[in-house]
């Protein structure tokens, strides 16, 4: 039960981290495009 909960929590955390990284990368790319022009 607790192990299953922990597994779900870790997968959720990984998903959130991946979303955060992709958002950060797209934001950095947008800033770079603006800075370059």
Legacy VTK file of the C-alpha trace (Angstrom):
# vtk DataFile Version 3.0
C-alpha trace
ASCII
DATASET POLYDATA
POINTS 37 float
0.000 0.000 0.000
2.624 2.548 1.079
5.043 1.275 -1.565
2.355 1.716 -4.222
1.614 5.236 -2.971
5.315 6.063 -3.054
5.543 4.727 -6.615
2.626 6.899 -7.707
4.118 9.901 -5.939
7.501 9.438 -7.591
5.971 9.083 -11.064
3.911 12.228 -10.454
7.014 14.063 -9.273
8.934 12.940 -12.371
6.071 14.134 -14.587
6.013 17.538 -12.871
9.789 17.862 -13.176
9.670 16.981 -16.888
6.908 19.535 -17.499
8.890 22.158 -15.564
12.050 21.422 -17.577
10.199 21.628 -20.900
8.573 24.911 -19.850
11.958 26.279 -18.800
13.545 25.223 -22.098
10.783 26.787 -24.194
11.011 29.975 -22.105
14.791 30.097 -22.509
14.430 29.493 -26.251
11.877 32.319 -26.533
14.167 34.668 -24.593
17.066 33.693 -26.846
15.003 34.441 -29.956
14.041 37.866 -28.567
17.617 38.624 -27.472
19.023 37.591 -30.852
16.751 39.880 -32.891
LINES 1 38
37 0 1 2 3 4 5 6 7 8 9 10 11 12 13 14 15 16 17 18 19 20 21 22 23 24 25 26 27 28 29 30 31 32 33 34 35 36
